[in-house]
Amino acid sequence: MSVSAGSGERIDLSGTDPVTGKEVSLAAFAGKPVVINIWASWCTGCRQEARDLAEFARKHPEAQLVGLDIQDTKSGASDFYREFGWSHPSIFDPSGKLAARLGLQGLPTTIFLDARHREAARIIGATNRDGLEQGLEAAKRES
């Protein structure tokens, strides 16, 4: 796990939450750093980092965690949320098209956006609390 510099590109993303069915849009979190976690319920690395992500989201209300659930089922997503105590929104991406637009190279991937939603850092592969903290610090520096 290593935190690499982001592209600096502005990211806009929206879609339907696989668990709640509600519309989720990064625009709703304007002015706030956003952490996008690309995941799937069948992904081993996603399971490894799931508890750290839940704790990170609770510890950092100043940032918004948003999942991007790819090539998954809604029931798989719901079960995953229950198992790991997740409460942050996700966007359902069953075809993987949104993830491809973000340049996905492997699962899981975590992308850290600054307050203007420009990519500040990226972690490809499972991470832990330290990696999440480093990525968020990079996003806050860019703001």
C-alpha positions in Angstrom: 0.0 0.0 0.0 1.4 3.4 -1.0 -0.2 6.7 -1.4 0.6 8.2 -4.8 0.0 11.7 -6.0 -3.3 12.3 -7.7 -3.9 13.6 -11.2 -5.2 17.0 -10.0 -8.2 16.4 -12.2 -11.6 17.5 -11.0 -13.9 14.6 -10.4 -17.7 14.7 -10.6 -19.7 11.5 -9.8 -23.3 10.7 -9.2 -25.6 7.7 -9.2 -28.0 5.6 -7.1 -27.0 4.1 -3.8 -27.3 0.3 -4.0 -28.5 0.0 -0.3 -30.9 3.0 0.1 -31.9 3.6 -3.5 -31.3 7.3 -3.0 -29.5 9.5 -5.4 -25.9 10.3 -4.4 -23.8 13.1 -6.0 -20.4 14.5 -5.1 -21.9 18.0 -5.7 -23.8 17.6 -2.4 -20.5 17.7 -0.6 -19.1 20.9 -2.2 -16.4 22.6 -0.2 -15.6 19.3 1.7 -12.8 16.8 1.0 -14.2 13.6 -0.4 -12.7 10.1 -0.2 -14.0 7.8 -2.9 -13.5 4.1 -2.1 -14.1 1.8 -5.1 -15.2 -1.6 -3.8 -17.2 -4.7 -4.3 -18.7 -7.2 -1.8 -16.8 -10.1 -3.5 -13.4 -8.4 -3.3 -11.0 -9.9 -0.7 -9.0 -6.7 -0.3 -12.2 -4.7 0.1 -13.1 -6.9 3.1 -9.6 -6.5 4.6 -9.9 -2.7 4.7 -13.7 -2.4 5.4 -13.5 -2.0 9.2 -10.7 0.6 8.9 -12.8 2.5 6.4 -15.9 2.5 8.8 -13.7 3.8 11.6 -12.1 6.4 9.4 -15.5 7.7 8.3 -16.6 8.1 11.9 -13.3 9.8 13.0 -13.3 12.3 10.1 -16.7 14.1 9.8 -14.9 17.0 8.1 -14.5 14.7 5.0 -17.1 12.7 3.2 -16.5 9.0 2.4 -18.4 7.8 -0.7 -18.2 4.3 -2.0 -18.3 3.2 -5.7 -19.7 -0.3 -5.7 -18.7 -2.0 -8.9 -19.7 -5.2 -10.7 -21.8 -6.2 -7.7 -25.4 -7.0 -6.7 -27.6 -4.8 -4.5 -28.1 -7.7 -2.1 -24.3 -8.3 -1.9 -23.8 -4.6 -1.1 -26.5 -4.6 1.6 -25.0 -7.6 3.3 -21.5 -6.0 3.1 -22.8 -2.8 4.7 -24.5 -4.8 7.5 -21.4 -7.0 8.1 -19.0 -4.1 8.4 -21.2 -1.4 9.9 -20.9 1.0 7.0 -23.2 4.0 7.0 -21.6 6.2 4.3 -23.3 6.5 0.8 -22.2 4.4 -2.2 -22.9 4.7 -5.9 -23.9 1.5 -7.7 -21.8 0.8 -10.8 -22.8 -2.7 -11.9 -21.1 -2.4 -15.3 -17.9 -0.8 -14.0 -18.3 2.2 -16.4 -17.9 4.9 -13.7 -14.9 3.1 -12.2 -13.3 2.9 -15.7 -13.8 6.7 -16.1 -11.8 7.1 -12.9 -8.9 5.0 -14.3 -9.5 2.0 -12.0 -6.4 -0.2 -12.0 -7.3 -2.7 -9.3 -9.7 -3.3 -6.4 -10.0 -1.8 -4.0 -8.9 1.7 -5.0 -9.3 4.8 -2.8 -9.2 8.3 -4.3 -8.8 11.4 -2.1 -10.3 14.7 -3.4 -9.6 18.1 -2.0 -12.4 20.5 -1.1 -12.7 21.5 -4.8 -13.0 17.8 -5.7 -9.7 17.6 -7.5 -7.8 14.3 -7.1 -5.0 14.9 -4.6 -4.0 11.3 -3.9 -4.8 7.7 -4.7 -4.2 4.3 -3.2 -4.4 1.2 -5.4 -5.1 -2.0 -3.4 -6.2 -2.6 0.2 -5.1 0.1 2.7 -5.3 0.6 6.5 -5.9 3.6 8.8 -2.4 5.0 8.2 -2.9 5.0 4.5 -6.3 6.6 4.8 -4.9 9.3 7.1 -2.0 10.0 4.7 -4.4 10.4 1.8 -6.7 12.7 3.7 -3.7 14.8 4.7 -2.7 15.2 1.1 -6.3 16.2 0.2 -6.3 18.8 2.9 -3.0 20.2 1.8 -4.3 20.7 -1.7 -7.4 22.7 -0.6 
